Amino acid sequence: MAESRLIQGRYRLLDPIGRGGMGEVWRARDESLGRQVAVKCLKPLGPHHDPSFARVLRERFRREARVAAALQHRGVTVVHDFGESDGVLYLVMELLEGHNLGQLLEANRHQPLPVAEVVDIADQVTAALEYTHRQNIVHRDLKPANIMRLTDGTVKICDFGIARLGHDIGFTSRLTGTGVAMGTPHYMSPEQIGGSEVDRRSDLYSFGCVLYEIATGAPPFDHGDAWAILVGHRDTVPEPLRSHRADLPEYLERIILDLLAKRPEQRPQDAGELARRITAGRTAPVYVPTVVARPLPDPAGERRATAPRFPPRPGQPPSGSPRLPSWTQGMTTGHKATGAVPRRTPPDASAGLTGEWTARPSAAVPVPPGRGGRPAPAAESITALAGRHNAGLSLARLGRWAEAGEVHRSVAAERERLLGPDHPDTLASRYEVGFTLSRTGHPGEALGEYARVAQARERVLGIDHPDTLAARQEMAYVLGQLGRHIEAHQAYASVLAARERAMGPDHPDTLRCRHNLAFNLSRLGRLEDSYRMAAEVAAARARVLGPAHPDTLVTRYEVAYALGQLGRWPEALHTYQEVAAARARALGPDHPDTLAARYEVGISLGRLGRSAQALELYRSLVADRTRAQGATHPETLRARHGLGVNLGRLGRWEEALAESRDVCAIRERALGADHPDTLVSRREVAVGLGWLGRWADALTEYRRVAAARERVLGADHPDTLAGRNDEAHCLEQLGHGQEAAELYRRVAAVRQRRAAQGR
């Protein structure tokens, strides 16, 4: 909606103040009453919804909005009005000045809130829930983003009745095809995940997750893998809060852990009972022991995992456990669900959502009483460093790699000073430094860090220890990033042999290594070998993890890529389409992995000459990427590039040229003039100019591309040589045959020299 838009002749939208899965929230002015309000505009329905569904939805919206508007409590956001304007459903609410709990945690660098503030928030939200539950209303989507703390200290719950609308419209991601809505899984009750009926006790469980997070700085099951979070909610007892924060009152810890009971009947039965327990605990006298014995924290504790090394075969859940979708049965929680700091194995090289499903026990190394004459480090120092290490991991999970790298470098230096260079905690931080370097475009520096970690771990833990192998596998990954694929192949093969010896051929870590090896084989030009190995890994992952598991789909994606490289485009298209459909069901239509698979469907359609279909797919993909990630996101621009290419294939060169110029300009501003994506767009501009007969302009663009590639990649890099060939072709079209022939000869000579050198 434009900023000048007037809703129903009354509410003038001023500026956007929030965006989420349901739509946008605007600061607006109520022209009738002269006050400022917040207007939530729900996303319009897409063309795939039929008119009868739209009618049902509008009626449901009005019913839910009336319910929300009828709530009158200090702790619930006031709804003033609702309606529909030009096909867009909207709610008018009081404008709240303050921050939601997620923002408060972010501002506090994900450190826990003060105890008094946690208790006050618990008190106020409990009172609001007690009121709403008496009205027979269940929120269903309690999370930090839906709880606001105003500037005057008042706490309010937002979005009552609106979460269910999102479920109906299909805006929320889906975990399964059976109707389980996933929003964010960190705050969902076991019965909600399993698709069972929910009541007020489900809200209490979600509120327990929120309290756990604001009291400790992290949710009870905190990691990036949605499936492990689900299994954590189902099977894993949360770590005691006081193991993270000793100053938390015992009564508050007991209340929060009771809220997180797996079965509804084991929790407080209503918000009234919860309120009585909070009041009783807050007013009870505190027992202070004469001597406080505080054991030294285990420095390896953040790295230790307690789950089995090998996942059981898929089967039935334990008797009496809450129901989860069938494809989640038999999964282990992994170290993340136990609350330990994640120790990553390398992601699949094709990128995607991958999960760590098993834990790998590592040796616990006690804090030395003193090394080299140094005094033993203080327990408080070690605990503080563990907290900062966790903060770095949280930044990485948010994609803030540069900031994460700064945190890990600082922690690594401090741990080395306190514990020594070969201590497992020091090496864990060094490992994370390498990880952030590889993700911020510094693979050479990352290789150095990983080599240092691998050598130290080999000395301390042994050559076949899982932590040593993890570092060596990351070395292989960054060697691939550096284009050193032969060395990467040797490293992967060595790690794979060790993993098969220690863990067996079907262990998820073994399969992950084989996947990466298959990926690297394709980069060596061994396409048949790459396809064969990827197909074997996909079959094994489907057997061990299930056909809809994200890791299985990542490997099937790689199978499709190999098929395309082999020119088997009909099979590649079919496989990409299956992966895209499976990801849409499991992860949701707007998940980055789903969108990536749809992009490859477009590539395959174009390769098969079905450019009209590819064009429509890319138009839809651009719209979805823009909505989900923004107009200037690199993946949105990649989809727009594909759109421009297919416009050209259809002979619509003026449109293709305009599109490629626009994308090139945005990429240059966002990524830089010499970035590979910018240069790809600039080459597409030159192609369009050539097809329009504007060869002199095309030559200028081709020369810019070739010169930039030579600066960045070197004169004999294949991409530079391809750019020089483009330049020669352009010279030919302009009638400069002799100059073109000389350039062709130079390029051919360099290629022959490279072939003779085996490069």
C-alpha positions as a printed Julia matrix, in Angstrom:
759×3 Matrix{Float64}:
   0.0     0.0     0.0
   1.26    3.47   -0.79
   2.04    5.82    2.05
  -0.69    8.21    0.92
  -3.33    5.48    1.06
  -6.44    6.3     3.06
  -8.18    3.21    4.43
 -11.97    3.42    4.46
 -11.67    7.2     4.22
 -10.45    7.3     7.81
  -7.04    5.71    8.51
  -4.11    7.36    6.73
  -1.05    5.1     6.52
   2.09    7.03    7.47
   5.05    4.66    7.61
   5.64    0.9     7.99
   6.77   -0.2    11.44
   6.84   -3.97   11.09
   6.56   -6.89    8.72
   5.89  -10.56    9.37
   4.39  -13.72    7.96
   0.87  -12.29    8.11
   1.55   -8.95    6.47
   2.67   -5.44    7.38
   2.0    -3.12   10.32
   1.79    0.62    9.65
   1.81    3.65   11.86
  -1.33    5.48   10.84
  -3.47    8.47   11.76
  -7.16    8.11   12.59
  -8.47   11.19   10.78
 -11.83   11.01   12.56
 -10.47   11.05   16.12
  -7.12   12.72   15.46
  -5.07    9.99   17.13
  -2.26    7.74   15.99
  -2.98    4.03   15.65
  -1.36    0.89   14.3
  -2.92   -0.73   11.22
  -2.11   -4.36   10.42
  -2.68   -5.14    6.74
  -2.93   -8.87    6.09
  -1.43  -10.24    2.91
  -3.94  -10.48    0.05
  -4.94  -13.91   -1.16
  -3.14  -15.24   -4.2
  -4.89  -16.29   -7.4
  -4.77  -19.97   -6.37
  -7.49  -19.42   -3.77
 -11.01  -19.83   -5.14
 -13.77  -17.27   -4.44
 -15.65  -19.54   -2.02
 -12.5   -19.9     0.1
 -12.07  -16.12    0.08
 -15.63  -15.68    1.36
 -15.05  -18.19    4.16
 -11.78  -16.49    5.06
 -13.37  -13.03    5.24
 -16.09  -14.34    7.52
 -13.5   -16.08    9.68
 -11.47  -12.87    9.82
 -14.47  -10.85   10.95
 -15.28  -13.43   13.62
 -11.72  -13.55   14.96
 -11.38   -9.77   14.8
 -14.59   -9.37   16.82
 -13.17  -11.77   19.41
  -9.95   -9.77   19.61
 -11.86   -6.48   19.77
 -14.01   -7.78   22.64
 -10.97   -8.37   24.86
 -10.63   -5.6    27.42
  -7.66   -6.08   29.7
  -4.61   -4.04   30.58
  -2.36   -6.87   29.36
  -3.98   -7.34   25.93
  -3.53   -5.06   22.93
  -6.7    -3.08   22.21
  -8.32   -3.62   18.78
 -10.23   -0.52   17.68
 -11.58   -1.49   14.27
 -11.33   -3.99   11.42
 -12.51   -4.37    7.86
 -11.53   -4.79    4.23
 -10.16   -2.22    1.8
  -9.52   -3.0    -1.88
  -9.29   -6.71   -1.11
  -6.9    -6.25    1.84
  -8.09   -7.26    5.31
  -6.95   -4.9     8.04
  -7.02   -4.46   11.82
  -6.75   -1.11   13.6
  -5.05   -1.4    17.0
  -3.68    0.85   19.67
  -0.21    2.11   18.83
   2.2     0.71   21.39
   5.38    2.56   22.34
   7.97    0.09   23.51
   9.71   -3.1    22.43
   8.73   -6.73   22.17
  10.67   -9.26   24.24
  12.64  -10.43   21.22
  13.85   -6.89   20.65
  14.74   -6.52   24.33
  16.87   -9.66   24.16
  18.5    -8.47   20.96
  19.31   -5.11   22.52
  20.73   -6.96   25.52
  23.0    -9.05   23.23
  20.93  -12.13   24.11
  21.96  -11.94   27.72
  19.19  -12.82   30.21
  16.96  -10.05   31.54
  17.27   -9.03   35.22
  15.48  -11.42   37.6
  13.08   -8.72   38.82
  12.11   -7.95   35.23
  11.55  -11.65   34.41
   9.27  -12.01   37.44
   7.36   -8.83   36.56
   6.83  -10.01   32.96
   5.73  -13.43   34.22
   3.25  -11.78   36.61
   1.7    -9.47   34.01
   1.46  -12.01   31.17
  -0.03  -14.59   33.53
  -2.75  -12.11   34.53
  -3.54  -11.45   30.85
  -3.67  -15.19   30.08
  -5.92  -15.82   33.08
  -8.36  -13.23   31.72
  -8.3   -14.46   28.09
  -8.55  -18.13   29.04
 -11.66  -17.3    31.08
 -13.13  -16.03   27.82
 -12.34  -19.49   26.32
  -9.73  -17.94   24.02
  -6.38  -19.66   23.35
  -3.65  -17.56   21.75
  -1.77  -20.46   20.04
   1.27  -18.37   19.03
   2.86  -16.99   22.19
   6.48  -16.03   21.5
   8.77  -13.09   22.38
   7.71  -11.14   19.29
   4.06  -11.24   20.44
   4.7    -9.85   23.94
   5.36   -6.11   24.23
   6.9    -4.23   27.15
   5.82   -0.6    26.94
   7.91    2.37   28.0
   5.87    2.68   31.21
   6.58   -0.96   32.15
   3.21   -2.37   31.1
   3.39   -5.76   29.38
   0.85   -6.6    26.66
   0.11   -9.69   24.59
  -0.47   -9.0    20.87
  -2.24  -10.81   18.04
  -4.99  -12.73   19.83
  -7.06  -14.66   17.32
  -4.82  -13.7    14.42
  -2.48  -16.72   14.52
  -5.31  -19.04   13.52
  -6.05  -16.86   10.51
  -2.48  -17.31    9.32
  -2.96  -21.06    9.59
  -6.14  -20.91    7.51
  -4.69  -18.68    4.8
  -1.56  -20.78    4.55
   0.89  -17.97    5.33
   2.76  -19.98    7.96
   5.34  -22.54    6.91
   4.19  -26.13    6.97
   6.03  -28.96    8.62
   3.98  -31.69    7.01
   1.19  -32.16    4.55
  -1.13  -33.04    7.42
  -1.81  -29.51    8.49
   0.78  -28.79   11.18
   1.57  -25.1    11.13
   5.13  -24.27   12.04
   5.69  -20.53   12.52
   8.8   -20.8    14.66
   9.13  -24.15   16.43
  11.02  -22.81   19.46
   7.79  -22.01   21.36
   5.38  -24.75   20.25
   3.9   -27.28   22.65
   4.34  -30.99   21.95
   0.6   -31.39   21.32
   0.64  -28.45   18.89
   3.54  -29.97   16.95
   1.77  -33.33   16.79
  -1.43  -31.83   15.44
  -3.52  -32.67   18.51
  -6.19  -30.43   19.96
  -4.74  -27.61   22.02
  -6.15  -25.79   25.04
  -4.99  -23.18   27.53
  -2.21  -25.51   28.74
  -0.59  -25.23   25.3
  -0.35  -21.46   25.83
   1.24  -22.13   29.23
   3.88  -24.38   27.63
   4.69  -21.69   25.02
   4.88  -19.09   27.79
   7.28  -21.41   29.64
   9.54  -21.38   26.56
   9.42  -17.57   26.52
  10.24  -17.33   30.24
  13.11  -19.81   29.81
  14.57  -17.62   27.06
  14.33  -14.27   28.85
  15.68  -15.88   32.04
  18.69  -17.61   30.4
  19.2   -15.8    27.08
  18.23  -18.76   24.87
  15.13  -20.93   24.28
  15.07  -24.36   25.96
  15.98  -26.1    22.69
  18.16  -23.64   20.83
  19.63  -24.47   17.45
  19.05  -23.91   13.76
  17.67  -27.35   12.89
  13.87  -27.32   13.09
  13.63  -31.09   13.32
  15.94  -31.37   16.31
  13.9   -28.62   18.01
  10.73  -30.67   17.5
  12.33  -33.78   18.93
  13.67  -31.73   21.83
  10.13  -30.57   22.65
   8.95  -34.17   22.49
  11.72  -36.18   24.16
  14.29  -34.03   25.96
  14.07  -32.68   29.47
  15.24  -29.03   29.36
  18.46  -28.22   31.18
  17.85  -26.66   34.61
  17.87  -22.91   34.24
  20.2   -22.46   37.2
  22.89  -24.42   35.36
  23.0   -21.4    33.03
  22.26  -18.75   35.65
  22.99  -19.35   39.31
  21.26  -16.18   40.57
  17.82  -17.3    39.35
  15.47  -18.07   42.27
  14.81  -21.77   42.72
  11.03  -21.25   42.84
  11.12  -19.56   39.42
  13.2   -22.35   37.92
  10.71  -24.92   39.28
   7.74  -23.02   37.84
   9.29  -22.69   34.37
  10.35  -26.34   34.21
   6.83  -27.38   35.29
   5.39  -25.26   32.48
   7.64  -27.22   30.09
   6.27  -30.64   31.09
   5.76  -32.82   28.02
   2.19  -33.81   28.87
  -0.48  -31.13   29.44
  -1.76  -32.77   32.64
   1.7   -32.44   34.19
   1.73  -28.64   33.83
  -0.09  -26.01   35.89
  -3.69  -26.52   34.8
  -4.54  -22.86   34.3
  -3.07  -19.38   34.54
  -4.73  -18.87   37.92
  -2.67  -21.7    39.41
   0.43  -20.24   37.76
  -0.3   -16.8    39.24
  -0.68  -18.28   42.75
   2.64  -20.11   42.45
   4.46  -16.96   41.28
   3.02  -14.93   44.16
   3.86  -17.62   46.7
   7.41  -17.96   45.44
   8.0   -14.22   45.3
   6.86  -13.67   48.87
   8.45  -16.77   50.47
  11.54  -16.17   52.65
  14.78  -17.05   50.93
  17.03  -19.66   52.56
  20.69  -18.64   52.44
  23.16  -21.42   53.34
  26.09  -20.65   55.61
  28.62  -21.92   53.06
  27.97  -21.85   49.35
  29.95  -24.6    47.65
  30.19  -23.73   43.97
  31.78  -26.46   41.87
  34.09  -25.47   39.06
  32.24  -25.71   35.73
  33.4   -28.43   33.37
  35.21  -26.51   30.6
  34.33  -29.21   28.12
  30.68  -29.19   29.16
  29.64  -26.89   26.4
  31.1   -29.41   23.97
  29.86  -32.65   25.5
  26.79  -34.41   24.13
  24.71  -37.1    25.78
  22.68  -38.48   22.89
  23.49  -41.89   21.33
  26.17  -41.92   18.66
  23.96  -43.68   16.14
  20.31  -42.86   15.42
  17.82  -45.68   15.75
  16.01  -46.78   12.64
  12.77  -44.93   11.95
   9.97  -46.5    13.96
   7.31  -45.83   16.51
   7.74  -43.23   19.27
   8.17  -44.35   22.87
   4.96  -45.47   24.49
   2.97  -42.52   25.74
   5.07  -39.86   23.94
   3.23  -37.04   22.16
   2.48  -37.71   18.52
   4.8   -36.21   15.92
   4.49  -36.46   12.14
   5.46  -39.97   11.06
   8.67  -38.95    9.32
  10.11  -37.58   12.59
   9.91  -40.9    14.43
  13.18  -42.45   15.51
  15.22  -39.23   15.33
  17.65  -38.55   18.16
  17.84  -35.21   19.83
  21.49  -34.5    19.17
  23.68  -32.33   21.32
  21.81  -29.16   20.45
  18.6   -30.36   22.02
  20.49  -31.09   25.22
  21.45  -27.47   25.49
  25.11  -27.96   24.59
  26.88  -25.57   22.29
  26.73  -26.87   18.73
  29.86  -28.31   17.22
  29.27  -28.15   13.51
  30.17  -30.65   10.9
  30.54  -29.0     7.51
  27.31  -28.21    5.71
  26.64  -29.98    2.49
  28.53  -28.16   -0.21
  25.39  -27.6    -2.24
  24.0   -25.58    0.67
  20.68  -26.2     2.31
  19.03  -26.93    5.6
  21.0   -29.77    7.17
  20.63  -31.16   10.64
  22.94  -32.74   13.16
  20.98  -35.73   14.37
  23.49  -37.48   16.57
  25.94  -36.37   19.17
  29.6   -37.16   19.18
  31.1   -37.59   22.64
  34.33  -35.73   23.16
  36.86  -36.09   25.88
  36.32  -33.88   28.86
  39.49  -31.99   29.62
  39.5   -30.54   33.15
  40.7   -27.08   33.88
  44.39  -27.44   34.7
  45.55  -26.26   38.09
  48.1   -24.17   36.26
  50.15  -24.51   33.11
  53.6   -23.12   32.75
  53.36  -21.57   36.18
  50.08  -19.81   35.43
  47.41  -19.75   38.13
  44.25  -21.77   37.49
  41.65  -19.66   35.65
  38.68  -18.45   37.66
  35.41  -20.32   37.18
  33.64  -17.01   36.53
  36.03  -16.24   33.65
  35.41  -19.61   32.02
  31.64  -19.22   32.4
  31.72  -15.72   30.94
  33.73  -16.94   27.95
  31.26  -19.78   27.38
  28.46  -17.2    27.32
  30.33  -15.07   24.79
  31.03  -18.18   22.7
  27.27  -18.9    22.69
  26.57  -15.3    21.68
  28.88  -15.75   18.7
  27.01  -18.89   17.69
  23.7   -17.01   17.94
  25.02  -14.25   15.68
  26.08  -16.89   13.16
  22.63  -18.49   13.25
  21.23  -15.08   12.34
  23.62  -14.88    9.38
  25.65  -12.09   10.99
  28.93  -13.79   10.14
  31.28  -10.8    10.42
  30.08   -9.95   13.93
  30.2   -13.62   14.92
  33.8   -13.78   13.7
  34.81  -10.81   15.86
  33.28  -12.44   18.93
  34.96  -15.8    18.29
  38.38  -14.22   17.65
  38.15  -12.34   20.93
  37.04  -15.44   22.86
  39.72  -17.58   21.2
  42.46  -15.17   22.25
  41.18  -15.03   25.83
  40.74  -18.79   26.06
  44.26  -19.31   24.73
  45.61  -16.97   27.4
  43.66  -18.66   30.22
  43.61  -22.3    29.13
  46.41  -22.73   26.62
  46.46  -23.08   22.81
  45.6   -26.82   22.76
  42.69  -26.77   25.2
  39.47  -28.09   23.56
  37.62  -24.84   24.34
  40.34  -22.77   22.67
  40.23  -25.05   19.64
  36.42  -24.88   19.55
  36.68  -21.09   19.27
  39.41  -21.35   16.62
  37.15  -23.72   14.67
  34.35  -21.15   14.75
  36.76  -18.42   13.61
  37.53  -20.59   10.57
  33.83  -21.17    9.97
  33.05  -17.44    9.93
  36.03  -16.72    7.67
  34.83  -19.27    5.11
  31.36  -17.72    5.18
  32.63  -14.15    4.71
  34.69  -14.78    1.6
  38.09  -15.5     3.21
  38.68  -19.19    2.43
  42.49  -18.83    2.48
  42.49  -17.55    6.05
  39.87  -20.12    7.02
  42.13  -22.88    5.7
  44.92  -21.71    7.98
  42.64  -21.73   11.04
  41.27  -25.18   10.27
  44.76  -26.6     9.66
  45.88  -25.27   13.04
  42.83  -26.76   14.79
  43.16  -30.11   12.99
  46.83  -30.46   13.92
  46.19  -29.59   17.57
  43.19  -31.9    17.83
  45.18  -34.72   16.27
  47.85  -34.27   18.96
  45.37  -34.03   21.83
  42.46  -36.24   20.73
  43.86  -38.52   18.03
  43.73  -38.64   14.25
  40.32  -40.37   14.02
  38.52  -38.43   16.74
  35.24  -36.91   15.45
  36.42  -33.38   16.31
  39.65  -33.89   14.38
  37.72  -35.25   11.41
  35.31  -32.29   11.54
  38.23  -29.85   11.22
  39.81  -31.86    8.41
  36.49  -31.99    6.57
  36.18  -28.21    6.81
  39.69  -27.97    5.35
  38.44  -29.95    2.37
  35.45  -27.63    2.04
  37.55  -24.45    1.9
  40.04  -26.1    -0.47
  37.05  -26.5    -2.77
  36.15  -22.83   -2.25
  39.71  -21.98   -3.32
  39.34  -24.03   -6.51
  41.88  -26.6    -5.27
  39.57  -29.5    -6.05
  42.23  -32.21   -6.36
  43.49  -31.48   -2.83
  39.89  -31.23   -1.62
  39.17  -34.65   -3.13
  42.15  -36.2    -1.35
  41.1   -34.63    1.96
  37.48  -35.77    1.65
  38.55  -39.3     0.71
  40.83  -39.53    3.75
  38.13  -38.25    6.14
  35.55  -40.56    4.57
  37.74  -43.63    5.13
  38.19  -42.67    8.79
  34.47  -41.99    9.29
  33.51  -45.34    7.74
  35.98  -47.13   10.03
  34.81  -45.37   13.17
  31.1   -44.84   12.53
  30.02  -47.12    9.7
  28.84  -46.35    6.16
  25.31  -45.22    7.11
  26.16  -42.81    9.93
  24.83  -39.32    9.09
  28.32  -37.81    9.37
  29.7   -40.43    6.98
  26.9   -39.7     4.53
  27.52  -35.97    4.82
  31.17  -36.51    3.91
  30.21  -38.72    0.94
  27.79  -36.03   -0.2
  30.53  -33.42   -0.17
  32.84  -35.79   -2.0
  30.19  -36.26   -4.71
  29.85  -32.49   -5.0
  33.62  -32.11   -5.38
  33.76  -34.85   -8.03
  31.5   -32.75  -10.24
  33.93  -29.84   -9.86
  36.72  -32.15  -11.07
  34.69  -32.91  -14.18
  34.03  -36.49  -13.08
  30.33  -36.15  -13.74
  29.37  -39.81  -13.98
  31.2   -40.57  -10.71
  29.54  -37.57   -9.08
  26.08  -38.66  -10.21
  26.6   -42.26   -9.11
  27.86  -41.31   -5.63
  25.14  -38.68   -5.11
  22.46  -41.2    -6.07
  23.91  -43.73   -3.58
  23.99  -41.13   -0.79
  20.42  -40.03   -1.55
  19.22  -43.63   -1.3
  21.11  -44.18    1.96
  19.81  -40.96    3.5
  16.26  -41.83    2.49
  16.7   -45.21    4.22
  18.31  -43.79    7.39
  16.62  -40.39    7.75
  13.51  -40.7     5.59
  12.7   -39.48    2.06
  11.42  -36.07    3.23
  14.33  -35.27    5.55
  16.13  -32.05    4.52
  19.48  -33.85    4.15
  17.92  -36.41    1.81
  16.46  -33.61   -0.29
  19.79  -31.77   -0.38
  21.41  -34.84   -1.9
  18.57  -35.37   -4.36
  19.12  -31.73   -5.36
  22.76  -32.67   -6.04
  21.61  -35.68   -8.08
  19.53  -33.31  -10.2
  22.51  -31.0   -10.65
  24.68  -33.9   -11.83
  21.95  -35.01  -14.26
  21.89  -31.5   -15.72
  25.68  -31.44  -16.07
  25.39  -34.73  -17.97
  22.83  -33.19  -20.31
  20.03  -35.36  -18.96
  17.73  -32.37  -18.52
  14.33  -34.13  -18.54
  15.47  -36.27  -15.58
  17.01  -33.23  -13.89
  13.77  -31.28  -14.28
  11.7   -34.11  -12.82
  14.04  -34.47   -9.82
  14.14  -30.73   -9.12
  10.34  -30.59   -9.29
  10.05  -33.45   -6.78
  12.55  -31.77   -4.44
  10.72  -28.43   -4.7
   7.36  -30.05   -3.93
   8.76  -32.04   -0.98
  10.46  -28.96    0.47
   7.28  -26.91    0.11
   5.39  -29.54    2.11
   8.06  -29.99    4.75
   9.55  -26.5     5.08
   6.93  -24.19    3.58
   6.64  -22.5     0.17
   8.72  -19.47    1.16
  11.63  -21.35    2.76
  14.95  -20.49    1.04
  15.58  -24.17    0.22
  12.18  -24.47   -1.47
  12.81  -21.3    -3.49
  16.28  -22.55   -4.48
  14.78  -25.74   -5.91
  12.18  -23.73   -7.84
  14.99  -21.63   -9.31
  16.65  -24.8   -10.61
  13.32  -25.93  -12.09
  13.42  -22.69  -14.09
  16.99  -23.39  -15.23
  15.95  -26.87  -16.4
  12.89  -25.56  -18.26
  15.09  -23.05  -20.07
  17.59  -25.75  -21.01
  14.76  -27.82  -22.47
  13.61  -24.91  -24.63
  10.47  -24.35  -22.55
  11.27  -20.66  -22.06
   7.67  -19.48  -21.82
   7.13  -21.77  -18.81
  10.47  -20.74  -17.36
   9.51  -17.08  -17.74
   6.28  -17.56  -15.79
   8.09  -19.52  -13.1
  10.69  -16.77  -12.7
   8.02  -14.05  -12.51
   6.36  -15.96   -9.67
   9.72  -16.64   -8.02
  10.74  -12.97   -8.19
   7.48  -11.99   -6.48
   7.93  -14.63   -3.76
  11.6   -13.78   -3.2
  10.79  -10.07   -2.98
   8.07  -10.72   -0.41
  10.13  -13.15    1.65
  13.62  -11.62    1.38
  13.38   -8.15   -0.15
  13.86   -6.62   -3.59
  17.64   -6.31   -3.35
  18.43   -9.69   -1.83
  21.02  -11.58   -3.93
  18.63  -14.47   -4.53
  15.86  -12.12   -5.65
  18.3   -10.62   -8.14
  19.35  -14.09   -9.27
  15.71  -14.88  -10.06
  15.4   -11.59  -11.94
  18.52  -12.5   -13.92
  16.86  -15.78  -14.92
  13.77  -13.86  -15.94
  15.87  -11.61  -18.19
  17.66  -14.57  -19.79
  14.35  -16.18  -20.73
  12.97  -12.92  -22.1
  15.96  -13.0   -24.45
  15.35  -16.61  -25.39
  11.84  -15.61  -26.4
  13.25  -12.84  -28.6
  11.99  -10.03  -26.35
  15.38   -8.32  -26.34
  14.35   -4.78  -25.41
  12.68   -6.12  -22.24
  15.61   -8.45  -21.59
  18.09   -5.58  -21.89
  16.09   -3.36  -19.52
  15.86   -6.15  -16.96
  19.57   -7.03  -17.1
  20.6    -3.36  -16.84
  18.42   -2.87  -13.78
  19.77   -6.01  -12.08
  23.35   -5.05  -12.98
  22.95   -1.59  -11.45
  21.51   -2.98   -8.2
  24.21   -5.65   -7.96
  26.94   -3.07   -8.55
  25.6    -0.89   -5.73
  25.1    -3.79   -3.33
  28.0    -6.11   -4.21
  30.56   -3.98   -6.03
  31.56   -3.55   -9.67
  33.9    -6.57   -9.72
  31.65   -9.07   -7.94
  31.05  -12.22  -10.05
  27.26  -11.71   -9.97
  27.64   -8.12  -11.15
  29.88   -9.26  -14.01
  27.39  -11.98  -15.02
  24.71   -9.29  -15.26
  27.02   -6.98  -17.21
  27.71   -9.78  -19.68
  23.94  -10.26  -20.08
  23.67   -6.53  -20.87
  26.3    -7.03  -23.59
  24.41  -10.05  -24.99
  21.23   -7.98  -25.25
  23.05   -5.12  -26.96
  24.53   -7.56  -29.46
  21.16   -9.09  -30.33
  19.81   -5.59  -30.89
  22.68   -4.91  -33.3
  24.41   -2.4   -31.04
  27.82   -4.08  -31.33
  29.96   -1.07  -30.42
  28.12   -0.69  -27.09
  28.31   -4.46  -26.59
  32.09   -4.4   -27.13
  32.49   -1.79  -24.36
  30.58   -4.0   -21.92
  32.39   -7.2   -22.92
  35.76   -5.49  -22.42
  34.71   -4.24  -18.97
  33.77   -7.79  -17.98
  37.01   -9.32  -19.3
  39.19   -6.64  -17.68
  37.48   -7.05  -14.29
  37.81  -10.82  -14.41
  41.48  -10.51  -15.29
  42.04   -8.21  -12.3
  40.16  -10.45   -9.9
  40.77  -13.96  -11.22
  43.92  -13.69  -13.31
  44.61  -13.63  -17.04
  44.42  -17.41  -17.52
  41.28  -18.13  -15.47
  38.57  -19.91  -17.55
  36.04  -17.12  -16.91
  38.56  -14.49  -18.05
  39.27  -16.49  -21.21
  35.54  -16.84  -21.89
  35.25  -13.05  -21.56
  38.07  -12.54  -24.06
  36.32  -14.89  -26.49
  33.16  -12.77  -26.15
  35.27   -9.71  -26.92
  36.73  -11.4   -30.02
  33.26  -12.36  -31.26
  32.16   -8.76  -30.91
  35.19   -7.5   -32.84
  34.28   -9.97  -35.58
  30.77   -8.55  -35.81
  32.2    -5.03  -36.11
  34.4    -6.07  -39.05
  37.7    -6.13  -37.15
  38.55   -9.64  -38.34
  42.31   -9.46  -37.92
  42.09   -8.14  -34.37
  39.49  -10.8   -33.53
  41.62  -13.62  -34.98
  44.64  -12.5   -32.93
  42.57  -12.48  -29.74
  41.15  -15.94  -30.52
  44.72  -17.25  -31.01
  45.9   -15.8   -27.68
  42.99  -17.41  -25.84
  43.58  -20.77  -27.54
  47.29  -20.68  -26.63
  46.53  -20.04  -22.94
  44.0   -22.89  -22.88
  46.51  -25.27  -24.48
  49.12  -24.29  -21.9
  46.65  -24.87  -19.05
  45.69  -28.27  -20.47
  49.36  -29.28  -20.74
  49.89  -28.28  -17.11
  46.88  -30.35  -16.08
  45.0   -27.38  -14.63
